[in-house]
Amino acid sequence: MPIGFPVVAALALLVAGCATSAGRIGADELTKNGRLVSGVELRKLFTQATVEGKDPNGVEFTLRTDDDGNYKGVTTRGDSFVGTWSIDGQGRVCFDTVYDTIRTPCSAQYVLDGRYYALTPSGLVLERAIRRPSPVSR
């Protein structure tokens, strides 16, 4: 079922990451003390990953990527979304939602104190939880 513009607008921020609930990190602190994750690292990190978090309104989401550059997700409100993901020439993660007519800005990714953060072009810092499947033991 297609989703409406308000949900798409929320997803644009949601897909960029999730806001930290405890002690917000500023862009200056992140760029000074965090480690910028390279494009090569990002491709490995985001391929077949599960990304979880909350949007700025507190709506929880789960997003799953595949290795072909596609993703699908759902919010706790029951809204579903799909799209494509890529790493641009500047080593930033880009998510494009199928129902969104406005391209979501690509975001640089940092690691600080063991947590992942997206830094949007507007300077918004968003935390995200990224999980990869465990390797299968033989």
DSSP file (Angstrom, degrees, kcal/mol; ACC not computed):
  #  RESIDUE AA STRUCTURE BP1 BP2  ACC     N-H-->O    O-->H-N    N-H-->O    O-->H-N    TCO  KAPPA ALPHA  PHI   PSI    X-CA   Y-CA   Z-CA
    1    1 A M              0   0    0      0, 0.0    79,-0.3     0, 0.0     0, 0.0   0.000 360.0 360.0 360.0 125.5    0.0    0.0    0.0
    2    2 A P        -     0   0    0      0, 0.0     2,-0.3     0, 0.0    79,-0.1  -0.276 360.0-132.8 -62.4 151.2    1.5    3.4   -1.0
    3    3 A I        -     0   0    0      1,-0.1     2,-0.0    77,-0.1    76,-0.0  -0.748  18.9-109.9-107.6 156.4    2.2    5.8    1.9
    4    4 A G     >  -     0   0    0     -2,-0.3     4,-2.2     1,-0.1     3,-0.4  -0.226  33.1 -97.2 -82.9 171.0    1.3    9.5    2.0
    5    5 A F  H  > S+     0   0    0      1,-0.2     4,-3.1     2,-0.2     5,-0.2   0.859 118.9  56.7 -57.1 -42.9    3.6   12.5    1.9
    6    6 A P  H  > S+     0   0    0      0, 0.0     4,-2.0     0, 0.0    -1,-0.2   0.912 111.0  44.9 -58.9 -39.1    3.8   13.1    5.7
    7    7 A V  H  > S+     0   0    0     -3,-0.4     4,-2.5     2,-0.2    -2,-0.2   0.912 112.8  51.2 -68.8 -41.2    5.1    9.6    6.2
    8    8 A V  H  X S+     0   0    0     -4,-2.2     4,-1.9     2,-0.2    -1,-0.2   0.909 109.0  51.1 -61.7 -42.1    7.5   10.0    3.3
    9    9 A A  H  X S+     0   0    0     -4,-3.1     4,-1.1     1,-0.2    -1,-0.2   0.910 111.8  47.0 -62.0 -41.7    8.8   13.2    4.8
   10   10 A A  H  X S+     0   0    0     -4,-2.0     4,-2.7    -5,-0.2     3,-0.3   0.883 109.5  54.7 -66.1 -37.2    9.3   11.4    8.1
   11   11 A L  H  X S+     0   0    0     -4,-2.5     4,-3.4     1,-0.2     5,-0.3   0.829  97.7  63.6 -66.6 -31.2   11.0    8.6    6.3
   12   12 A A  H  X S+     0   0    0     -4,-1.9     4,-0.7     1,-0.2    -1,-0.2   0.911 113.5  34.3 -58.9 -41.4   13.5   11.0    4.7
   13   13 A L  H  X S+     0   0    0     -4,-1.1     4,-0.7    -3,-0.3    -2,-0.2   0.863 116.8  56.3 -78.3 -37.5   14.8   11.8    8.2
   14   14 A L  H >< S+     0   0    0     -4,-2.7     3,-1.3     1,-0.2    -2,-0.2   0.922 106.4  48.3 -60.2 -47.1   14.2    8.3    9.4
   15   15 A V  H 3< S+     0   0    0     -4,-3.4    -1,-0.2     1,-0.3    -2,-0.2   0.795 102.9  62.5 -69.2 -27.3   16.3    6.7    6.8
   16   16 A A  H 3< S-     0   0    0     -4,-0.7     2,-0.3    -5,-0.3    -1,-0.3   0.710 124.8 -84.2 -68.6 -18.0   19.1    9.1    7.4
   17   17 A G    <<  -     0   0    0     -3,-1.3     2,-0.4    -4,-0.7    -1,-0.2  -0.962  47.6 -73.8 147.8-162.1   19.3    7.7   11.0
   18   18 A C  B     -A  127   0A   0    109,-2.4   109,-2.5    -2,-0.3    37,-0.2  -0.995  41.7-108.3-136.6 143.6   17.7    8.0   14.3
   19   19 A A        -     0   0    0     35,-0.8    35,-0.2    -2,-0.4     2,-0.2  -0.400  36.3-113.9 -70.5 141.3   18.0   10.8   16.9
   20   20 A T        -     0   0    0    105,-0.3     4,-0.1     1,-0.1     3,-0.1  -0.501  19.2-159.8 -73.2 143.9   19.9    9.9   20.1
   21   21 A S  S    S+     0   0    0      1,-0.2     2,-0.6    -2,-0.2     3,-0.2   0.767  76.3  52.6 -95.1 -29.0   17.8    9.9   23.2
   22   22 A A  S    S-     0   0    0      1,-0.3    -1,-0.2     0, 0.0    -2,-0.0  -0.932 122.4 -17.2-113.7 120.3   20.6   10.3   25.7
   23   23 A G  S    S-     0   0    0     -2,-0.6    -1,-0.3    -3,-0.1    -2,-0.1   0.968  77.8-125.1  56.4  87.2   23.1   13.2   25.3
   24   24 A R        -     0   0    0     -3,-0.2     2,-0.5    -4,-0.1    -1,-0.1  -0.325  17.4-135.1 -63.9 141.2   22.8   14.5   21.8
   25   25 A I        -     0   0    0    100,-0.1   100,-0.2     4,-0.0     2,-0.2  -0.838  17.4-139.7 -97.7 131.9   26.1   14.6   19.9
   26   26 A G     >  -     0   0    0     -2,-0.5     4,-2.4     1,-0.1     5,-0.2  -0.508  21.6-113.0 -88.1 161.2   26.8   17.8   17.9
   27   27 A A  H  > S+     0   0    0     96,-0.3     4,-2.6     1,-0.2     5,-0.2   0.884 116.6  52.7 -60.0 -40.9   28.3   17.9   14.5
   28   28 A D  H  > S+     0   0    0      1,-0.2     4,-2.0     2,-0.2    -1,-0.2   0.929 111.3  45.5 -62.7 -45.7   31.5   19.6   15.8
   29   29 A E  H  >>S+     0   0    0      1,-0.2     4,-2.9     2,-0.2     5,-0.5   0.907 113.5  50.9 -63.1 -41.5   32.0   16.9   18.4
   30   30 A L  H  X5S+     0   0    0     -4,-2.4     4,-2.2     1,-0.2    -2,-0.2   0.933 113.5  42.4 -64.0 -47.5   31.3   14.2   15.9
   31   31 A T  H  <5S+     0   0    0     -4,-2.6    -1,-0.2     1,-0.2    -2,-0.2   0.809 119.7  44.8 -71.5 -28.2   33.8   15.4   13.3
   32   32 A K  H  <5S+     0   0    0     -4,-2.0    -2,-0.2    -5,-0.2    -1,-0.2   0.911 130.1  19.8 -79.1 -44.4   36.4   16.2   15.9
   33   33 A N  H  <5S+     0   0    0     -4,-2.9    -3,-0.2    -5,-0.2    -2,-0.2   0.630 109.2  80.9-105.4 -17.5   36.2   13.0   18.0
   34   34 A G  S  <<S-     0   0    0     -4,-2.2     2,-0.5    -5,-0.5    78,-0.2  -0.388  75.5-118.7 -87.7 168.0   34.6   10.5   15.7
   35   35 A R  E     -B  111   0A   0     76,-2.7    76,-1.9    -2,-0.1     2,-0.3  -0.937  24.1-128.1-107.7 123.6   36.1    8.4   12.9
   36   36 A L  E     -B  110   0A   0     -2,-0.5     2,-0.4    74,-0.2    74,-0.2  -0.552  24.1-132.0 -69.0 126.6   34.7    9.0    9.4
   37   37 A V        -     0   0    0     72,-3.1    72,-0.4    -2,-0.3    -1,-0.1  -0.689  23.5-124.9 -84.0 130.0   33.7    5.6    8.0
   38   38 A S     >  -     0   0    0     -2,-0.4     4,-2.6     1,-0.1     5,-0.2  -0.237  18.1-111.7 -72.5 161.5   35.1    5.1    4.5
   39   39 A G  H  > S+     0   0    0      2,-0.2     4,-2.3     1,-0.2     5,-0.2   0.873 119.1  52.8 -59.2 -39.6   33.0    4.2    1.4
   40   40 A V  H  > S+     0   0    0      2,-0.2     4,-1.7     1,-0.2    -1,-0.2   0.929 111.3  46.2 -63.0 -45.6   34.6    0.7    1.2
   41   41 A E  H  > S+     0   0    0      1,-0.2     4,-2.8     2,-0.2    -2,-0.2   0.900 110.8  53.8 -62.5 -41.0   33.7    0.1    4.9
   42   42 A L  H  X S+     0   0    0     -4,-2.6     4,-3.1     1,-0.2     5,-0.3   0.905 104.4  53.7 -62.7 -42.2   30.2    1.4    4.4
   43   43 A R  H  X S+     0   0    0     -4,-2.3     4,-1.3     1,-0.2    -1,-0.2   0.929 113.8  42.8 -58.9 -44.4   29.5   -0.9    1.5
   44   44 A K  H  < S+     0   0    0     -4,-1.7    -2,-0.2     2,-0.2    -1,-0.2   0.914 116.4  48.6 -66.1 -42.5   30.5   -3.9    3.7
   45   45 A L  H  < S+     0   0    0     -4,-2.8    -2,-0.2     1,-0.2    -1,-0.2   0.902 116.8  39.5 -65.3 -43.2   28.6   -2.5    6.7
   46   46 A F  H >< S+     0   0    0     -4,-3.1     3,-1.2    -5,-0.2     2,-0.4   0.628  87.4 105.1 -87.9 -13.6   25.3   -1.8    4.9
   47   47 A T  T 3< S-     0   0    0     -4,-1.3    20,-0.2    -5,-0.3    19,-0.1  -0.562 104.2  -9.5 -71.9 124.1   25.2   -4.9    2.7
   48   48 A Q  T 3  S+     0   0    0     -2,-0.4    -1,-0.3    18,-0.2     2,-0.3   0.900 105.7 147.1  54.0  47.2   22.6   -7.3    4.1
   49   49 A A    <   -     0   0    0     -3,-1.2    16,-2.5    83,-0.2     2,-0.5  -0.711  48.0-136.0-109.5 160.1   22.3   -5.2    7.2
   50   50 A T  E     -EF  64 131B   0     81,-2.9    81,-2.8    -2,-0.3     2,-0.5  -0.981  19.4-165.7-112.8 125.3   19.4   -4.4    9.6
   51   51 A V  E     +EF  63 130B   0     12,-3.3    12,-2.8    -2,-0.5     2,-0.3  -0.953  11.1 178.5-113.5 127.0   19.2   -0.8   10.7
   52   52 A E  E     +EF  62 129B   0     77,-2.2    77,-2.0    -2,-0.5     2,-0.3  -0.922  19.2 102.5-127.6 152.4   17.0    0.0   13.6
   53   53 A G  E     -E   61   0B   0      8,-1.6     8,-2.3    -2,-0.3     2,-0.4  -0.986  57.8 -75.4 171.6-160.5   16.1    3.2   15.4
   54   54 A K  E     -E   60   0B   0     -2,-0.3   -35,-0.8    73,-0.3     6,-0.2  -0.961  33.5-127.9-127.5 146.0   13.6    6.0   16.0
   55   55 A D    >   -     0   0    0      4,-2.5     3,-2.6    -2,-0.4   -37,-0.1  -0.349  45.6 -88.5 -81.1 174.2   12.7    8.9   13.8
   56   56 A P  T 3  S+     0   0    0      0, 0.0    -1,-0.1     0, 0.0   -38,-0.1   0.705 130.2  55.7 -59.4 -18.2   12.8   12.4   15.2
   57   57 A N  T 3  S-     0   0    0      2,-0.1     3,-0.1   -47,-0.1   -47,-0.0   0.385 122.0-105.6 -92.8   3.3    9.1   11.9   16.3
   58   58 A G  S <  S+     0   0    0     -3,-2.6     2,-0.5     1,-0.3   -40,-0.0   0.529  71.2 145.7  87.1   5.9    9.9    8.8   18.3
   59   59 A V        -     0   0    0      1,-0.0    -4,-2.5    16,-0.0    -1,-0.3  -0.676  44.8-133.8 -80.0 123.4    8.5    6.4   15.7
   60   60 A E  E     -E   54   0B   0     -2,-0.5    16,-2.3    -6,-0.2    17,-0.3  -0.459  27.3-177.5 -77.3 149.0   10.5    3.2   15.7
   61   61 A F  E     -EG  53  75B   0     -8,-2.3    -8,-1.6    14,-0.2     2,-0.4  -0.968  21.0-154.3-142.1 158.2   11.6    1.6   12.4
   62   62 A T  E     -EG  52  74B   0     12,-2.2    12,-2.0    -2,-0.3     2,-0.4  -0.997  15.5-173.1-131.4 132.2   13.4   -1.4   11.1
   63   63 A L  E     -EG  51  73B   0    -12,-2.8   -12,-3.3    -2,-0.4     2,-0.4  -0.987   4.7-164.0-128.2 133.1   15.2   -1.3    7.7
   64   64 A R  E     -EG  50  72B   0      8,-3.0     8,-2.0    -2,-0.4     2,-0.3  -0.977   5.6-161.5-122.7 129.6   16.8   -4.2    5.9
   65   65 A T  E     - G   0  71B   0    -16,-2.5     6,-0.2    -2,-0.4     2,-0.2  -0.690   3.2-152.9-102.5 158.0   19.2   -3.8    3.0
   66   66 A D    >   -     0   0    0      4,-2.3     3,-0.8    -2,-0.3   -18,-0.2  -0.645  32.3-104.5-117.1-177.4   20.2   -6.4    0.4
   67   67 A D  T 3  S+     0   0    0      1,-0.2   -20,-0.1    -2,-0.2   -21,-0.0   0.461 112.0  66.5 -89.1   0.6   23.4   -6.8   -1.6
   68   68 A D  T 3  S-     0   0    0      2,-0.1    -1,-0.2     0, 0.0     3,-0.1   0.264 120.4 -96.9-101.5  10.1   21.8   -5.5   -4.8
   69   69 A G  S <  S+     0   0    0     -3,-0.8    16,-2.3     1,-0.3     2,-0.3   0.684  85.9 120.5  85.8  18.2   21.2   -2.0   -3.5
   70   70 A N  E     - H   0  84B   0     14,-0.3    -4,-2.3    12,-0.0    -1,-0.3  -0.775  36.5-175.7-110.6 158.6   17.6   -2.4   -2.4
   71   71 A Y  E     -GH  65  83B   0     12,-2.3    12,-2.1    -2,-0.3     2,-0.3  -0.983   8.7-168.8-147.0 159.8   16.0   -2.0    1.0
   72   72 A K  E     +GH  64  82B   0     -8,-2.0    -8,-3.0    -2,-0.3     2,-0.3  -0.987  14.8 169.1-145.2 150.6   12.7   -2.4    2.7
   73   73 A G  E     -GH  63  81B   0      8,-2.9     8,-2.2    -2,-0.3     2,-0.3  -0.940  19.6-149.3-154.0 174.2   11.4   -1.3    6.0
   74   74 A V  E     -GH  62  80B   0    -12,-2.0   -12,-2.2    -2,-0.3     6,-0.2  -0.991  12.3-141.3-149.1 147.4    8.5   -0.9    8.3
   75   75 A T  E >   -G   61   0B   0      4,-2.1     3,-1.9    -2,-0.3   -14,-0.2  -0.635  34.2-107.9-102.2 166.8    7.6    1.5   11.2
   76   76 A T  T 3  S+     0   0    0    -16,-2.3   -15,-0.1     1,-0.3    -1,-0.1   0.656 120.0  65.8 -69.0 -13.0    5.9    0.7   14.4
   77   77 A R  T 3  S-     0   0    0    -17,-0.3    -1,-0.3     2,-0.1     3,-0.1   0.568 121.3-109.3 -79.0  -9.0    2.9    2.5   12.9
   78   78 A G    <   +     0   0    0     -3,-1.9     2,-0.4     1,-0.3    -2,-0.1   0.510  69.9 145.7  92.4   5.5    2.7   -0.2   10.3
   79   79 A D        -     0   0    0    -72,-0.0    -4,-2.1   -76,-0.0    -1,-0.3  -0.643  34.1-154.4 -78.2 129.4    3.9    2.0    7.4
   80   80 A S  E     +H   74   0B   0     -2,-0.4     2,-0.3   -79,-0.3    -6,-0.2  -0.761  14.1 179.9-101.7 150.4    6.0    0.0    4.9
   81   81 A F  E     -H   73   0B   0     -8,-2.2    -8,-2.9    -2,-0.3     2,-0.3  -0.993   6.5-174.7-148.3 150.6    8.6    1.6    2.6
   82   82 A V  E     +H   72   0B   0     -2,-0.3    16,-2.9   -10,-0.2    17,-0.4  -0.930  20.7 124.0-138.8 160.9   11.0    0.3    0.0
   83   83 A G  E     -HI  71  97B   0    -12,-2.1   -12,-2.3    -2,-0.3     2,-0.3  -0.963  49.4 -70.1 177.2-158.9   13.8    1.9   -2.1
   84   84 A T  E     -HI  70  96B   0     12,-2.3    12,-2.9    -2,-0.3     2,-0.3  -0.894  29.8-159.4-123.5 153.7   17.4    1.8   -3.1
   85   85 A W  E     + I   0  95B   0    -16,-2.3     2,-0.3    -2,-0.3    10,-0.2  -0.955  17.3 160.8-130.1 151.9   20.6    2.5   -1.2
   86   86 A S  E     - I   0  94B   0      8,-2.1     8,-2.9    -2,-0.3     2,-0.5  -0.958  38.6-114.5-157.1 170.7   24.1    3.3   -2.5
   87   87 A I  E     - I   0  93B   0     -2,-0.3     6,-0.2     6,-0.2    -2,-0.0  -0.982  37.2-143.8-113.4 123.4   27.4    4.8   -1.6
   88   88 A D    >   -     0   0    0      4,-2.4     3,-2.1    -2,-0.5     4,-0.1  -0.192  32.0 -90.3 -83.1 178.8   28.2    8.0   -3.5
   89   89 A G  T 3  S+     0   0    0      1,-0.3    -1,-0.1     2,-0.1   -50,-0.1   0.641 126.0  56.5 -64.0 -16.3   31.5    9.2   -4.9
   90   90 A Q  T 3  S-     0   0    0      2,-0.1    -1,-0.3   -51,-0.0    -2,-0.0   0.317 120.7-105.7 -97.1   7.3   32.2   11.1   -1.6
   91   91 A G  S <  S+     0   0    0     -3,-2.1    18,-0.4     1,-0.3     2,-0.3   0.792  75.0 137.1  76.2  28.7   31.8    7.9    0.5
   92   92 A R        -     0   0    0     16,-0.1    -4,-2.4    -4,-0.1     2,-0.4  -0.782  56.8-114.7-107.0 152.5   28.4    8.8    1.9
   93   93 A V  E     -IJ  87 107B   0     14,-2.3    14,-2.6    -2,-0.3     2,-0.4  -0.710  31.5-166.0 -85.1 133.5   25.3    6.5    2.3
   94   94 A C  E     -I   86   0B   0     -8,-2.9    -8,-2.1    -2,-0.4     2,-0.4  -0.981   6.8-171.1-123.6 132.2   22.4    7.5    0.1
   95   95 A F  E     -I   85   0B   0     -2,-0.4     9,-0.5   -10,-0.2     2,-0.5  -0.988   1.1-170.3-121.6 129.6   18.8    6.1    0.5
   96   96 A D  E     -I   84   0B   0    -12,-2.9   -12,-2.3    -2,-0.4     2,-0.4  -0.975  13.6-147.3-120.8 118.1   16.1    6.8   -2.1
   97   97 A T  E >   -I   83   0B   0     -2,-0.5     3,-1.4     5,-0.2   -14,-0.3  -0.681  14.1-133.8 -85.1 134.6   12.5    5.8   -1.1
   98   98 A V  T 3  S+     0   0    0    -16,-2.9   -15,-0.1    -2,-0.4    -1,-0.1   0.864 105.6  45.4 -55.2 -41.2   10.4    4.7   -4.0
   99   99 A Y  T 3  S+     0   0    0    -17,-0.4     2,-0.5   -95,-0.0    -1,-0.3   0.524  93.8  96.9 -83.7  -4.5    7.4    6.8   -3.0
  100  100 A D    <   -     0   0    0     -3,-1.4     4,-0.1     1,-0.1   -95,-0.0  -0.735  49.8-171.8 -91.3 126.0    9.5    9.9   -2.3
  101  101 A T  S    S+     0   0    0     -2,-0.5     2,-0.5     2,-0.1    -1,-0.1   0.558  74.1  70.5 -90.4  -9.0    9.7   12.5   -5.1
  102  102 A I  S    S-     0   0    0     -5,-0.1    -5,-0.2     0, 0.0     2,-0.2  -0.940  90.4-120.5-110.3 125.3   12.4   14.4   -3.2
  103  103 A R        -     0   0    0     -2,-0.5    -7,-0.1    -7,-0.1    -2,-0.1  -0.426  24.3-125.3 -65.9 130.6   15.8   12.8   -3.0
  104  104 A T        -     0   0    0     -9,-0.5    -9,-0.2    -2,-0.2    -1,-0.1  -0.599  34.6-106.0 -72.7 133.2   17.0   12.2    0.6
  105  105 A P        -     0   0    0      0, 0.0   -10,-0.2     0, 0.0     2,-0.1  -0.316  32.7-114.8 -61.7 142.6   20.4   13.8    1.2
  106  106 A C        -     0   0    0    -12,-0.1     2,-0.4   -14,-0.1   -12,-0.2  -0.461  34.5-147.2 -71.6 151.5   23.3   11.4    1.4
  107  107 A S  B     -J   93   0B   0    -14,-2.6   -14,-2.3    13,-0.1    13,-0.2  -0.972  10.0-126.3-130.7 139.4   25.0   11.3    4.8
  108  108 A A  E     - C   0 119A   0     11,-1.8    11,-2.9    -2,-0.4     2,-0.4  -0.485  30.0-137.8 -71.8 149.7   28.5   10.8    6.0
  109  109 A Q  E     - C   0 118A   0    -72,-0.4   -72,-3.1   -18,-0.4     2,-0.3  -0.938  21.6-177.4-118.3 136.0   28.8    8.1    8.6
  110  110 A Y  E     -BC  36 117A   0      7,-3.0     7,-2.6    -2,-0.4     2,-0.4  -0.888  19.4-142.8-126.9 156.9   30.9    8.3   11.7
  111  111 A V  E     +BC  35 116A   0    -76,-1.9   -76,-2.7    -2,-0.3     2,-0.4  -0.991  24.8 169.2-117.3 130.2   31.8    5.9   14.6
  112  112 A L  E >  S- C   0 115A   0      3,-2.4     3,-1.7    -2,-0.4   -78,-0.1  -0.965  70.3 -13.9-142.6 123.0   32.1    7.5   18.1
  113  113 A D  T 3  S-     0   0    0     -2,-0.4     3,-0.1     1,-0.3   -79,-0.0   0.867 128.5 -53.3  52.3  41.0   32.4    5.5   21.3
  114  114 A G  T 3  S+     0   0    0      1,-0.2     2,-0.3     0, 0.0    -1,-0.3   0.548 116.1 110.6  76.8   7.7   31.3    2.3   19.5
  115  115 A R  E <   -C  112   0A   0     -3,-1.7    -3,-2.4    14,-0.1     2,-0.4  -0.880  63.7-127.4-116.5 148.8   28.1    3.9   18.1
  116  116 A Y  E     -CD 111 128A   0     12,-0.8    12,-2.0    -2,-0.3     2,-0.4  -0.748  26.4-176.1 -94.6 140.3   27.3    4.8   14.5
  117  117 A Y  E     -CD 110 127A   0     -7,-2.6    -7,-3.0    -2,-0.4     2,-0.4  -0.995  17.9-144.3-135.4 141.1   26.1    8.3   13.5
  118  118 A A  E     -CD 109 126A   0      8,-3.4     8,-2.5    -2,-0.4     2,-0.6  -0.869  10.4-156.8 -98.9 138.8   25.0    9.9   10.3
  119  119 A L  E     -CD 108 125A   0    -11,-2.9   -11,-1.8    -2,-0.4     6,-0.2  -0.953  14.0-152.5-116.6 109.9   25.9   13.5    9.6
  120  120 A T    >   -     0   0    0      4,-2.5     3,-2.2    -2,-0.6   -13,-0.1  -0.334  29.3-106.3 -78.2 161.5   23.5   15.1    7.2
  121  121 A P  T 3  S+     0   0    0      0, 0.0    -1,-0.1     0, 0.0   -14,-0.1   0.775 121.4  58.2 -57.7 -25.9   24.5   18.0    4.9
  122  122 A S  T 3  S-     0   0    0      2,-0.1    -2,-0.0     1,-0.0    -3,-0.0   0.501 123.2-104.8 -83.2  -2.8   22.5   20.3    7.1
  123  123 A G    <   +     0   0    0     -3,-2.2     2,-0.4     1,-0.3   -96,-0.3   0.520  69.8 147.8  93.9   6.0   24.6   19.3   10.1
  124  124 A L        -     0   0    0    -98,-0.1    -4,-2.5   -97,-0.1     2,-0.5  -0.618  36.4-149.5 -76.7 130.3   22.0   17.1   11.8
  125  125 A V  E     - D   0 119A   0     -2,-0.4     2,-0.4  -100,-0.2  -105,-0.3  -0.900  18.0-178.7-104.2 126.0   23.6   14.2   13.7
  126  126 A L  E     - D   0 118A   0     -8,-2.5    -8,-3.4    -2,-0.5  -107,-0.3  -0.988  17.6-140.4-130.4 130.5   21.5   11.0   13.9
  127  127 A E  E     -AD  18 117A   0   -109,-2.5  -109,-2.4    -2,-0.4     2,-0.3  -0.597  21.5-176.6 -86.3 149.1   22.4    7.8   15.7
  128  128 A R  E     - D   0 116A   0    -12,-2.0   -12,-0.8    -2,-0.2     2,-0.5  -0.997  24.1-135.8-143.8 149.3   21.6    4.4   14.2
  129  129 A A  E     -F   52   0B   0    -77,-2.0   -77,-2.2    -2,-0.3     2,-0.5  -0.918  25.4-170.7-101.8 124.9   22.0    0.8   15.2
  130  130 A I  E     -F   51   0B   0     -2,-0.5     2,-0.4   -79,-0.2   -79,-0.2  -0.972   4.2-177.1-123.0 124.8   23.4   -1.4   12.4
  131  131 A R  E     -F   50   0B   0    -81,-2.8   -81,-2.9    -2,-0.5    -2,-0.0  -0.947   8.2-161.2-121.2 141.8   23.5   -5.2   12.7
  132  132 A R        -     0   0    0     -2,-0.4   -83,-0.2   -83,-0.2   -84,-0.1  -0.883  34.8 -95.6-115.0 151.8   24.9   -7.6   10.2
  133  133 A P        -     0   0    0      0, 0.0     3,-0.1     0, 0.0    -1,-0.0  -0.347  43.3-109.7 -64.4 146.8   24.0  -11.3   10.1
  134  134 A S        -     0   0    0      1,-0.1     3,-0.0    -3,-0.0     2,-0.0  -0.511  38.1-101.8 -73.4 143.1   26.4  -13.6   12.0
  135  135 A P        -     0   0    0      0, 0.0     2,-0.4     0, 0.0    -1,-0.1  -0.368  38.9-110.8 -62.9 146.2   28.6  -15.8    9.8
  136  136 A V        -     0   0    0     -3,-0.1     2,-0.2     2,-0.0     0, 0.0  -0.670  29.2-134.4 -81.2 127.8   27.3  -19.4    9.6
  137  137 A S              0   0    0     -2,-0.4    -1,-0.0     1,-0.1    -3,-0.0  -0.574 360.0 360.0 -80.1 144.9   29.6  -21.9   11.4
  138  138 A R              0   0    0     -2,-0.2    -1,-0.1     0, 0.0    -2,-0.0   0.368 360.0 360.0-115.9 360.0   30.5  -25.1    9.6
